Amino acid sequence: MNRREFLLASAAAAGLSGCASLSSKPEGGRILYGACRPFGDTKLMKSIGYDFFECNASSTFIPTKGGDDWKRQKEMLLSLPLPLRSSNGFIPGTFRLTGPKADFAPALDYAETILRRAEEIGTKTIVFGSGGARNVPGDFTAKDRKLQPNLEEGTAQYTEFCRQLCRRVSDLKTVSIVIEPLRPNESNIINYVWQGVQICDDVKSPRLQMLADIFHMMMGRETADSIRLAGCMLKHCHIASYGTRQFPGSDPATVARLRPYFAALKDIGYTGGVSCECGWGAKGDLAKNLEIALKTMKGLEA
């Protein structure tokens, strides 16, 4: 057994132990489909058949603004034709979660406000990608690797931040933080789903679970088996076409690359959200391309 196989096996064991403490009851009875689009597109998306939309957490939950502003924003969000099931862009790069200048306190306050407001409107998942905030800076040095990022210590810092945040919101019931692995050219830690599973197993909180970004998985050469080992920890997915990062179905030649990942979702009985995080082509083609994307994703379930 090589090192990667050993780590995968360890992660699989971690996933099983984590699932023992989480409910595996389906949220619905099928995969739910959404897209990362602004508020104004929700009427169009609903008419096409989408189940939800996703957008930026900072601009949606306005964590730097007070209760009156949030009350107005909340009323607007609840009046939209589609629910905001998930939200991305959790912690901006202005916060520092790793390295010698890491400062958890302001980031914890900011993140807690988002999570509490998300629970108020029924948002299920807050996507924790936040590469700018989590990437380990180059001046974070290990004794044996002078002037190089200490990725092991940086991962430990990220894990500790997750642990502290989950403790602060342990009273919440429905919203989850979902770790988003990012391909290696976008983040220098947590590049693979199995790495995120290990962090979830370490933290052991129902508030911290997993996202699988199929685009990042394809580009990072991570197989669909990582979805299977995540199992019931997997609560949300992102999707885009291989290479181009355009909407699913934009290049019919690449659709087959997505099929193994949907087969894995079927194997684990996945009934969470799959959200298009991608380019949509020319503005005038949005309606047509939203239709193509939805048809393509539903076709991959077959």
N, C-alpha and C positions, 0 to 999 in steps of 0.2 A: 504494500500500500504506500503510494507516494504522499507527499505532504498535503497536496490539495485534496486528495481522496480522504485523508485522515480528517482534515478540517470539515469537509462536507459531512462525513459520518458523525463528527462531533456536533455539528450544527443540527443535523437531523435528530439526534438524541435530545438536543436542547429544545428543539421545536416540539417534540413529543411531550417533554416534561412541562413546557409552558402551556400546551393545550390542555393539560389536565386541570389547570386552574381557570380556564376560560370557557365561556359558553360556546358550544359549537352549533347551537340552533340557528338555522338560516334566518337572515334578516327578512328576506322575502322568499320568493320561490324561483327566482331567475336572476341572471346578471342584469344589472341596471346600467344604462348607457348615458353618458354625459359628455360635455366638452367644456374646455376652458374658454369661456367667452364672456363679454361684458353684460351688465344687467340688461341693456337695451336689446340684446339678441334673444332673450328668453321666450318671448312670444313666438318668434320664428322657430326656435328649437322645439317648443312644445307642439307646434303645428306639424312638424316633421316626424315627431314621435320620440324625442329624447325624454329621459326620465328626470334629469337634473342638470344643473350647470355648476361650474367651478370657477372661482376667480380669486384674486389676490387678497390675502388675509389682512394686510395692513390697510388697504383702501376700503375693505369691506367692514371690518370690525373697529376701525378708527381707534386703536388702543391709546393714542396720545390725547384723545378728546374726552370730555366729560360726559356725565349721564344724560344731560339734555340733548346733546348732539347724538348720542347713541340711541336715545328713545326715538328720535326722528328717523335715524338710519334703520333701526329695527322695524319700524312700521313700514318703511319702504320695502325692505327685504321680504317681509312676510306677505306683501301685496303682489309680489312678482308671480308670473304664471308657472314657474318651475321652482322647486326647492333648491336652495344652496346646500347640496349634500356634502361637498368637500371644498376645501380652500387651500391654496398654496401660497408660496412667498411668506412663510411663517416669520422668520427672524432675519431682518436685513443685515447686510454686511457691515453696517455701522456698529453692530455689537460684536464683541470678541469672545468666542466660546473656547478657544484653544490657544496655546502658546503662553509665553511669560506674561503677557498683558491681558490674559483672560479675566473677565469681570462678569461673574454670573448675576450679581444682584439686579442691575437694570434690565438685563435680558429676561430674568425670571418674572419681574413685575410686568414687563411688556407682554410676555407669552401668556402669563396667567390671565391677564385682561382679555386677550383674544379667546382663550379657551372658555372662559366663563360666558362671554358674549355669544360664542358659537353654540354653547349648550342651550342658551335661551331661545335660539331660533331653530333648534333641531338639526344643526349641521353635525354630520356623523364623524368626519375625519378632517384633521388639520395636518397638512403634508409638511413634514420636516425634512426638506432638502437643504435649503439655506447654505449652499456651498460657500458663499462669501464669509459667513459667520463661523462656519465649522472648519474650514480648511486650515491646516496647521501651517503657520508662517515659517519662512525659512530661517528665521533667527531663533527658533525654538530648538536648541541644540542638545544632543545627547553627548555624553563624555567621549564615546567611541566614534562619533560621527560629527566632528566639529563643523559648524556652520550648515548643518543639514537638518531638516525638520525631523523631530522625534515623533514619528507617526504612532508608535505604541502609546506614548504618554498622551499624545493628542486625542487618540481614541478613548483613552481612560478618562480624560477631561470631558469629552462629549458624553460619555456614558454617565459620568457623575452629574452633569447638567440635567440629563434626562431623569435621573433618579430624584434629584431635588425638585424638579418641576412636577413630577408625578406625585410626590408627597404633598406638594402645595395644592394640587387639584384632586386629591384622593376622594373628596366628597362628591365629585361629579359622577354622573351615571351613564351618559350616552355618548359623549364625544370622546374620540381617541386621537392621540398623536400618532401618526404613522411615519416611521423612518423611511426616507426615500434614498436608496443607494443611487449614486451618480457615477457615470462612466469615468474612468481614470483621468481623462483630459479635462474634466470639470470639477473633480474633487480628489484630494490626495488621501482621504480616509473614507471608509464605508462605500466601497465601489460595487459590492455584490450583495444580493439578497441574503445569502447565508451569513454574511458578516452582521447584517442588521438583526437577524434571528438570534445570534449570540448575544447581542446587546439587550434585546428584549428578555432573553432568558436570565441575564445577569440582573436586570432591574426588577423583573417580576412584578409588574403592575398591569392591571387590565386597561389602564389609560395609555400604555405604550404598546403599539402593535406595528404591523408591517405594510409597506407599499411595494409593489413590483412594477417598475417602469419597463415595459417591454422594449421600448426603444433603447434604453440604456443597457438592458440585458443583451439585446442583439449586438449592439455596438461594442460591448465589453466581452462578447463571446461567452456569456453566461447561459447555460442551458436551461430548459424549462424544468429540469429536475429541482431547481431551487424553489420553484413555486410549490412543488409537491412537498418538499421538506418544510416549507413555511406553514403549510396546512392551515389550521384555524387561526393562526396569527395573522394571516393575510386579510386585510380589510379594505384595500383600495388598490387600483391599478391605473397606470397611465399608458398611453399607446400613441405611436406615430410610426410612419413608414420607415423602413430600413434605409439608412444612408441619407435620404433627403430631409427627414423629419417633417414631412408633409402629412396631410390627413390620410387615414387608412383608405386604400383603394385609389390613391392618386397615381400610383404606378402599379398596374395590375401584375407586372412581372415580379413584384416583391411581396405580394399578398401571401404566397405560400410560406414565406419565412415566419409569418405570424401564427400559422396553424398549430405548431407544436406547443406554443404557449397557451392557446385556448384549449388544447387537449388536456394540458396539465390543470387548468382551471376547472375543467369538467371532472377530472379525476378527484379533485378535493371537494367537489360539491360547492364550488364558489358561487355565492349569491350577493356579493358586494358590488361596488361600482367599477366601471371601466370608463375612464375619462380621456378624451382626445386632447393631448397637450402637444400642439403641432401648428404648422403653418396651414393656411386655408386658401392660398392662391389669390387671385384678383378679387377685390371687394365685391364686384358685381356677380361673381360666381359663388358667393358664400352659400346661398340656399341650395344650389345644385350640389356643391361639395359636401355640405352637411348631410344631404340625402345619400350621397355615395358612401360616405364614411359609416353611417348607421347601417346601411344595407350590407356593407363589407363586414362589419363586426358581427352582425347577426348571422351572416353566412358562415363565419368561422366557427360558430357554435355547433353547426351540423356535423 
